[in-house]
Amino acid sequence: MWETSTIHLQQGSATLLQAIHGTGPRDACVIVYSGADIGRRYAIEGPCMVIGRTHEADARLDSPGISRRHAELRQHGEQVLLRDLGSANGTFLNEVRLEAAAALKDGDLIRVGDVILKFYGRHSLDALLHDRIYRMATVDEGTGVHTKKYLLDALQREIDLARRIGRPLAVMELDLDHFKSVNDRYGHNAGDEVLRLAAAAVKDTVRGTDVVGRVGGEEFAVVLPATELRAAVDLAERVRVAVAAREHEFKVPGEDRVETRHQTVSIGVARWSAEMTQARELLGAADAMLYAAKHGGRDRVAS
């Protein structure tokens, strides 16, 4: 007879298993397996997803050999069909050049230019496992925004695009004012809560196309594609107000009372210029403006 045993699962593993066995619908997807965006997942959420270099593409891949509108993935009932859109270099399915639309199966490899994507169907366990691993690598656990590496990679892609087509680009860098006093007075759990809520306020205020990342202990940055300096400053001011509006209540250690705190933030904003070729140059320019905001009295935006 088999002996019974108990398996102890961590919360994250339990959540993953619940997702695997859940009854809710999940989107088919493609995951980038090569190139600068390796690991990135594109969900096929609507009836059609366009792959290409144009900014309007649903899966934008900025790589040599990829046409502006290179290929499309179209949902047809339970199937997903892959079709080339008259690209210059063709679309390949499992290294065979497409001559007509083809139905995809789980694990198929798609090549456009020099980028390889892997297709996963709606109920793929591998896709769920990938999502968890990718999130662990690209999302800051304490705040829910992206890691510094992810932000720098995203910023470099936007700089390369701005250099090629001449569109504007801006970055804001934020620092929570007098954050050390939160930890000192109320403890590190309180500090963690302030960080999490401040990050949430930033994410809720910026646009869906903007990239928010944590770049230091209490420092954050936001990549603002296709944004002129004036618009970036206006958005930074809205972020400043949104962060300060969050109310935090903390029990004073050793005392039977609660204090209310509004966390303020200093923000520096910089725009991309043609002589900037590296992400750290633009981020450094925003950091210099952040330094000016802090030394100008804090709780303000400098540009």
C-alpha positions as a Markdown table, in Angstrom:
| # | Residue | x | y | z |
|---|---|---|---|---|
| 1 | Met | 0.0 | 0.0 | 0.0 |
| 2 | Trp | 1.0 | 3.6 | -0.7 |
| 3 | Glu | 1.9 | 5.6 | 2.4 |
| 4 | Thr | 0.1 | 9.0 | 2.7 |
| 5 | Ser | 2.2 | 12.0 | 3.2 |
| 6 | Thr | 1.8 | 15.8 | 3.5 |
| 7 | Ile | 3.2 | 18.3 | 1.1 |
| 8 | His | 3.7 | 21.8 | 2.3 |
| 9 | Leu | 3.3 | 24.5 | -0.3 |
| 10 | Gln | 4.4 | 28.1 | 0.0 |
| 11 | Gln | 1.7 | 30.7 | -0.7 |
| 12 | Gly | 3.1 | 31.5 | -4.2 |
| 13 | Ser | 3.1 | 27.9 | -5.2 |
| 14 | Ala | -0.4 | 27.4 | -3.9 |
| 15 | Thr | -1.6 | 30.5 | -5.9 |
| 16 | Leu | 0.1 | 29.1 | -9.0 |
| 17 | Leu | -1.7 | 25.8 | -8.6 |
| 18 | Gln | -5.0 | 27.5 | -8.1 |
| 19 | Ala | -4.4 | 29.4 | -11.4 |
| 20 | Ile | -3.6 | 26.2 | -13.2 |
| 21 | His | -6.7 | 24.5 | -12.1 |
| 22 | Gly | -8.9 | 27.6 | -12.2 |
| 23 | Thr | -12.0 | 27.6 | -14.5 |
| 24 | Gly | -11.6 | 31.2 | -15.7 |
| 25 | Pro | -10.5 | 31.8 | -19.3 |
| 26 | Arg | -6.9 | 32.5 | -20.1 |
| 27 | Asp | -5.4 | 34.2 | -23.2 |
| 28 | Ala | -3.2 | 32.4 | -25.6 |
| 29 | Cys | 0.2 | 34.2 | -25.9 |
| 30 | Val | 3.6 | 34.4 | -27.5 |
| 31 | Ile | 6.8 | 34.7 | -25.5 |
| 32 | Val | 9.9 | 36.3 | -26.9 |
| 33 | Tyr | 12.8 | 33.7 | -26.9 |
| 34 | Ser | 15.6 | 35.8 | -28.4 |
| 35 | Gly | 16.7 | 39.4 | -28.9 |
| 36 | Ala | 16.5 | 42.4 | -26.6 |
| 37 | Asp | 13.0 | 41.6 | -25.3 |
| 38 | Ile | 13.8 | 38.0 | -24.3 |
| 39 | Gly | 11.2 | 36.7 | -21.8 |
| 40 | Arg | 8.5 | 39.2 | -22.7 |
| 41 | Arg | 5.0 | 37.9 | -23.0 |
| 42 | Tyr | 2.4 | 39.2 | -25.4 |
| 43 | Ala | -1.2 | 38.0 | -24.7 |
| 44 | Ile | -3.5 | 37.5 | -27.6 |
| 45 | Glu | -6.4 | 39.4 | -26.0 |
| 46 | Gly | -8.5 | 40.5 | -29.0 |
| 47 | Pro | -9.5 | 38.8 | -32.3 |
| 48 | Cys | -6.2 | 39.9 | -33.9 |
| 49 | Met | -2.6 | 40.7 | -32.7 |
| 50 | Val | -0.2 | 42.4 | -35.1 |
| 51 | Ile | 3.5 | 41.8 | -34.8 |
| 52 | Gly | 5.9 | 44.4 | -36.2 |
| 53 | Arg | 8.2 | 47.4 | -35.7 |
| 54 | Thr | 5.6 | 50.1 | -35.9 |
| 55 | His | 4.7 | 51.7 | -32.6 |
| 56 | Glu | 1.0 | 50.8 | -33.2 |
| 57 | Ala | 1.8 | 47.1 | -33.4 |
| 58 | Asp | 0.3 | 45.0 | -30.6 |
| 59 | Ala | 3.6 | 43.1 | -30.2 |
| 60 | Arg | 6.2 | 45.7 | -31.1 |
| 61 | Leu | 9.6 | 44.2 | -31.8 |
| 62 | Asp | 12.4 | 46.7 | -32.6 |
| 63 | Ser | 14.9 | 44.5 | -34.4 |
| 64 | Pro | 16.6 | 44.4 | -37.8 |
| 65 | Gly | 14.7 | 42.4 | -40.5 |
| 66 | Ile | 11.3 | 43.0 | -39.0 |
| 67 | Ser | 8.8 | 44.9 | -41.1 |
| 68 | Arg | 6.5 | 47.6 | -39.7 |
| 69 | Arg | 3.6 | 45.3 | -39.9 |
| 70 | His | 5.2 | 41.9 | -40.2 |
| 71 | Ala | 2.7 | 39.2 | -39.3 |
| 72 | Glu | -0.6 | 38.7 | -37.4 |
| 73 | Leu | -2.0 | 36.2 | -35.0 |
| 74 | Arg | -5.8 | 35.9 | -35.5 |
| 75 | Gln | -8.1 | 33.9 | -33.2 |
| 76 | His | -10.5 | 31.7 | -35.0 |
| 77 | Gly | -12.7 | 29.8 | -32.5 |
| 78 | Glu | -10.3 | 27.8 | -30.4 |
| 79 | Gln | -7.6 | 28.1 | -32.9 |
| 80 | Val | -5.0 | 30.8 | -33.5 |
| 81 | Leu | -3.9 | 31.4 | -37.0 |
| 82 | Leu | -0.5 | 32.9 | -38.0 |
| 83 | Arg | -0.3 | 34.9 | -41.2 |
| 84 | Asp | 2.5 | 36.9 | -42.9 |
| 85 | Leu | 1.5 | 40.5 | -43.8 |
| 86 | Gly | 3.7 | 40.8 | -46.9 |
| 87 | Ser | 6.9 | 41.3 | -44.9 |
| 88 | Ala | 10.2 | 41.8 | -46.7 |
| 89 | Asn | 11.9 | 38.8 | -45.0 |
| 90 | Gly | 9.0 | 36.5 | -44.5 |
| 91 | Thr | 7.5 | 34.8 | -41.4 |
| 92 | Phe | 8.7 | 31.3 | -40.4 |
| 93 | Leu | 6.8 | 28.6 | -38.5 |
| 94 | Asn | 9.1 | 26.0 | -37.1 |
| 95 | Glu | 11.7 | 27.2 | -39.6 |
| 96 | Val | 9.4 | 26.7 | -42.6 |
| 97 | Arg | 8.5 | 29.9 | -44.5 |
| 98 | Leu | 4.8 | 30.6 | -44.4 |
| 99 | Glu | 3.0 | 30.7 | -47.8 |
| 100 | Ala | -0.5 | 30.8 | -46.3 |
| 101 | Ala | -2.2 | 31.2 | -42.9 |
| 102 | Ala | -1.4 | 28.3 | -40.6 |
| 103 | Ala | -3.0 | 27.1 | -37.3 |
| 104 | Leu | -0.7 | 27.1 | -34.3 |
| 105 | Lys | -0.3 | 24.4 | -31.7 |
| 106 | Asp | 1.2 | 24.7 | -28.3 |
| 107 | Gly | 5.0 | 25.1 | -28.4 |
| 108 | Asp | 5.3 | 26.2 | -32.0 |
| 109 | Leu | 8.2 | 28.5 | -32.8 |
| 110 | Ile | 7.6 | 31.6 | -34.9 |
| 111 | Arg | 10.5 | 33.6 | -36.4 |
| 112 | Val | 10.2 | 37.1 | -37.7 |
| 113 | Gly | 13.5 | 38.7 | -38.7 |
| 114 | Asp | 16.0 | 37.5 | -36.2 |
| 115 | Val | 13.5 | 37.2 | -33.3 |
| 116 | Ile | 12.0 | 33.9 | -32.2 |
| 117 | Leu | 8.7 | 33.7 | -30.4 |
| 118 | Lys | 7.1 | 30.7 | -28.8 |
| 119 | Phe | 3.4 | 30.2 | -29.0 |
| 120 | Tyr | 1.4 | 28.9 | -26.0 |
| 121 | Gly | -2.3 | 28.0 | -26.1 |
| 122 | Arg | -5.0 | 29.0 | -23.6 |
| 123 | His | -4.4 | 26.2 | -21.2 |
| 124 | Ser | -0.7 | 25.9 | -21.3 |
| 125 | Leu | 1.0 | 25.1 | -18.0 |
| 126 | Asp | 4.4 | 26.2 | -19.3 |
| 127 | Ala | 3.0 | 29.7 | -20.0 |
| 128 | Leu | 1.8 | 30.0 | -16.4 |
| 129 | Leu | 5.1 | 28.9 | -15.0 |
| 130 | His | 6.8 | 31.4 | -17.3 |
| 131 | Asp | 4.6 | 34.2 | -16.1 |
| 132 | Arg | 5.6 | 33.5 | -12.5 |
| 133 | Ile | 9.3 | 33.3 | -13.2 |
| 134 | Tyr | 9.3 | 36.4 | -15.5 |
| 135 | Arg | 7.4 | 38.4 | -12.8 |
| 136 | Met | 10.0 | 37.3 | -10.2 |
| 137 | Ala | 12.8 | 38.6 | -12.5 |
| 138 | Thr | 11.2 | 41.9 | -13.6 |
| 139 | Val | 8.9 | 43.1 | -10.8 |
| 140 | Asp | 10.1 | 44.5 | -7.4 |
| 141 | Glu | 8.5 | 42.4 | -4.8 |
| 142 | Gly | 8.0 | 45.1 | -2.2 |
| 143 | Thr | 6.4 | 47.7 | -4.4 |
| 144 | Gly | 4.9 | 45.9 | -7.4 |
| 145 | Val | 6.7 | 48.2 | -9.9 |
| 146 | His | 9.4 | 47.1 | -12.2 |
| 147 | Thr | 13.0 | 46.4 | -11.2 |
| 148 | Lys | 15.8 | 48.8 | -12.1 |
| 149 | Lys | 17.2 | 46.5 | -14.8 |
| 150 | Tyr | 13.8 | 46.2 | -16.5 |
| 151 | Leu | 13.4 | 50.0 | -16.4 |
| 152 | Leu | 16.9 | 50.6 | -17.8 |
| 153 | Asp | 16.3 | 48.1 | -20.6 |
| 154 | Ala | 12.9 | 49.7 | -21.5 |
| 155 | Leu | 14.6 | 53.2 | -21.4 |
| 156 | Gln | 17.3 | 52.0 | -23.8 |
| 157 | Arg | 14.8 | 50.7 | -26.2 |
| 158 | Glu | 12.9 | 54.0 | -26.2 |
| 159 | Ile | 16.2 | 56.0 | -26.7 |
| 160 | Asp | 17.0 | 53.8 | -29.7 |
| 161 | Leu | 13.6 | 54.4 | -31.1 |
| 162 | Ala | 13.7 | 58.2 | -30.4 |
| 163 | Arg | 17.1 | 58.4 | -32.2 |
| 164 | Arg | 15.7 | 56.5 | -35.2 |
| 165 | Ile | 12.4 | 58.4 | -35.7 |
| 166 | Gly | 13.1 | 61.6 | -33.8 |
| 167 | Arg | 10.1 | 61.4 | -31.4 |
| 168 | Pro | 10.3 | 63.0 | -28.0 |
| 169 | Leu | 11.1 | 61.1 | -24.8 |
| 170 | Ala | 11.3 | 62.1 | -21.1 |
| 171 | Val | 12.0 | 60.6 | -17.8 |
| 172 | Met | 11.0 | 61.5 | -14.2 |
| 173 | Glu | 12.9 | 60.5 | -11.1 |
| 174 | Leu | 11.3 | 60.6 | -7.7 |
| 175 | Asp | 12.6 | 60.4 | -4.1 |
| 176 | Leu | 10.4 | 60.2 | -1.0 |
| 177 | Asp | 11.1 | 63.1 | 1.2 |
| 178 | His | 12.6 | 62.4 | 4.7 |
| 179 | Phe | 11.8 | 58.7 | 4.3 |
| 180 | Lys | 14.3 | 57.6 | 6.9 |
| 181 | Ser | 12.2 | 59.3 | 9.6 |
| 182 | Val | 9.3 | 57.0 | 8.8 |
| 183 | Asn | 11.5 | 53.9 | 9.6 |
| 184 | Asp | 13.0 | 55.5 | 12.6 |
| 185 | Arg | 9.7 | 56.6 | 14.2 |
| 186 | Tyr | 7.3 | 53.9 | 13.2 |
| 187 | Gly | 9.4 | 50.9 | 12.2 |
| 188 | His | 10.3 | 49.2 | 9.0 |
| 189 | Asn | 6.9 | 47.7 | 8.4 |
| 190 | Ala | 5.5 | 51.2 | 8.3 |
| 191 | Gly | 8.3 | 52.2 | 5.8 |
| 192 | Asp | 7.4 | 49.3 | 3.6 |
| 193 | Glu | 3.7 | 50.4 | 3.6 |
| 194 | Val | 4.7 | 53.9 | 2.6 |
| 195 | Leu | 6.8 | 52.6 | -0.2 |
| 196 | Arg | 4.1 | 50.3 | -1.5 |
| 197 | Leu | 1.4 | 53.0 | -1.4 |
| 198 | Ala | 3.6 | 55.7 | -3.0 |
| 199 | Ala | 4.4 | 53.3 | -5.8 |
| 200 | Ala | 0.7 | 52.5 | -6.3 |
| 201 | Ala | 0.0 | 56.3 | -6.4 |
| 202 | Val | 2.6 | 56.7 | -9.2 |
| 203 | Lys | 1.3 | 53.8 | -11.2 |
| 204 | Asp | -2.3 | 54.9 | -10.8 |
| 205 | Thr | -1.4 | 58.4 | -12.1 |
| 206 | Val | 0.9 | 57.8 | -15.1 |
| 207 | Arg | -0.3 | 56.4 | -18.4 |
| 208 | Gly | -0.5 | 52.8 | -19.4 |
| 209 | Thr | 2.4 | 53.2 | -21.9 |
| 210 | Asp | 4.7 | 54.6 | -19.2 |
| 211 | Val | 7.2 | 52.3 | -17.4 |
| 212 | Val | 7.5 | 52.7 | -13.6 |
| 213 | Gly | 10.5 | 51.2 | -11.8 |
| 214 | Arg | 12.2 | 51.2 | -8.5 |
| 215 | Val | 15.8 | 52.4 | -8.9 |
| 216 | Gly | 16.9 | 52.7 | -5.2 |
| 217 | Gly | 15.7 | 52.3 | -1.7 |
| 218 | Glu | 13.0 | 55.0 | -1.8 |
| 219 | Glu | 13.7 | 56.2 | -5.3 |
| 220 | Phe | 11.6 | 55.5 | -8.4 |
| 221 | Ala | 11.8 | 56.5 | -12.1 |
| 222 | Val | 9.2 | 56.6 | -14.9 |
| 223 | Val | 10.0 | 56.3 | -18.6 |
| 224 | Leu | 7.6 | 58.6 | -20.6 |
| 225 | Pro | 7.6 | 57.6 | -24.3 |
| 226 | Ala | 6.5 | 60.2 | -26.9 |
| 227 | Thr | 6.4 | 62.9 | -24.3 |
| 228 | Glu | 7.6 | 66.5 | -24.6 |
| 229 | Leu | 9.2 | 68.2 | -21.5 |
| 230 | Arg | 6.2 | 70.4 | -20.7 |
| 231 | Ala | 3.8 | 67.4 | -20.7 |
| 232 | Ala | 6.2 | 65.4 | -18.6 |
| 233 | Val | 6.4 | 68.2 | -16.0 |
| 234 | Asp | 2.6 | 68.5 | -15.9 |
| 235 | Leu | 2.4 | 64.7 | -15.3 |
| 236 | Ala | 5.1 | 64.9 | -12.6 |
| 237 | Glu | 3.1 | 67.5 | -10.8 |
| 238 | Arg | 0.0 | 65.3 | -10.9 |
| 239 | Val | 2.2 | 62.5 | -9.5 |
| 240 | Arg | 3.5 | 64.7 | -6.7 |
| 241 | Val | -0.1 | 65.7 | -5.7 |
| 242 | Ala | -1.3 | 62.0 | -5.8 |
| 243 | Val | 1.5 | 60.7 | -3.6 |
| 244 | Ala | 1.0 | 63.5 | -1.0 |
| 245 | Ala | -2.8 | 62.8 | -1.0 |
| 246 | Arg | -2.4 | 59.3 | 0.4 |
| 247 | Glu | -3.0 | 59.2 | 4.1 |
| 248 | His | -1.0 | 56.9 | 6.3 |
| 249 | Glu | -1.9 | 56.1 | 9.9 |
| 250 | Phe | 0.7 | 54.6 | 12.2 |
| 251 | Lys | 0.7 | 53.5 | 15.8 |
| 252 | Val | 3.4 | 55.3 | 17.7 |
| 253 | Pro | 5.7 | 52.6 | 19.3 |
| 254 | Gly | 5.4 | 52.5 | 23.1 |
| 255 | Glu | 2.4 | 54.8 | 23.1 |
| 256 | Asp | -1.4 | 54.2 | 22.9 |
| 257 | Arg | -2.1 | 56.6 | 20.0 |
| 258 | Val | -2.0 | 56.8 | 16.2 |
| 259 | Glu | -0.4 | 59.5 | 14.1 |
| 260 | Thr | -1.4 | 60.5 | 10.6 |
| 261 | Arg | 1.2 | 61.2 | 8.0 |
| 262 | His | 1.2 | 62.5 | 4.4 |
| 263 | Gln | 4.3 | 61.4 | 2.5 |
| 264 | Thr | 5.7 | 64.0 | 0.1 |
| 265 | Val | 7.9 | 63.4 | -2.9 |
| 266 | Ser | 10.6 | 65.4 | -4.8 |
| 267 | Ile | 10.7 | 64.9 | -8.6 |
| 268 | Gly | 13.2 | 65.7 | -11.3 |
| 269 | Val | 12.2 | 65.6 | -15.0 |
| 270 | Ala | 14.6 | 65.5 | -18.0 |
| 271 | Arg | 14.0 | 65.2 | -21.7 |
| 272 | Trp | 16.0 | 63.2 | -24.2 |
| 273 | Ser | 18.4 | 65.1 | -26.5 |
| 274 | Ala | 20.2 | 63.8 | -29.6 |
| 275 | Glu | 23.6 | 63.5 | -28.0 |
| 276 | Met | 22.3 | 61.0 | -25.4 |
| 277 | Thr | 22.8 | 57.4 | -26.6 |
| 278 | Gln | 22.7 | 55.5 | -23.3 |
| 279 | Ala | 19.9 | 55.0 | -20.8 |
| 280 | Arg | 22.0 | 56.0 | -17.9 |
| 281 | Glu | 22.7 | 59.4 | -19.5 |
| 282 | Leu | 19.1 | 60.4 | -19.6 |
| 283 | Leu | 18.4 | 58.9 | -16.1 |
| 284 | Gly | 21.4 | 60.9 | -14.9 |
| 285 | Ala | 19.9 | 64.1 | -16.3 |
| 286 | Ala | 16.7 | 63.4 | -14.4 |
| 287 | Asp | 18.7 | 62.6 | -11.2 |
| 288 | Ala | 20.4 | 66.0 | -11.5 |
| 289 | Met | 17.0 | 67.7 | -11.6 |
| 290 | Leu | 15.8 | 65.6 | -8.7 |
| 291 | Tyr | 18.9 | 66.9 | -6.7 |
| 292 | Ala | 17.7 | 70.4 | -7.6 |
| 293 | Ala | 14.2 | 69.7 | -6.4 |
| 294 | Lys | 15.5 | 68.4 | -3.1 |
| 295 | His | 17.8 | 71.3 | -2.5 |
| 296 | Gly | 15.1 | 73.7 | -3.5 |
| 297 | Gly | 13.0 | 72.7 | -0.5 |
| 298 | Arg | 11.6 | 69.3 | -1.4 |
| 299 | Asp | 7.9 | 68.4 | -2.3 |
| 300 | Arg | 8.3 | 70.0 | -5.7 |
| 301 | Val | 9.1 | 69.3 | -9.4 |
| 302 | Ala | 12.3 | 70.5 | -11.1 |
| 303 | Ser | 13.1 | 70.3 | -14.8 |
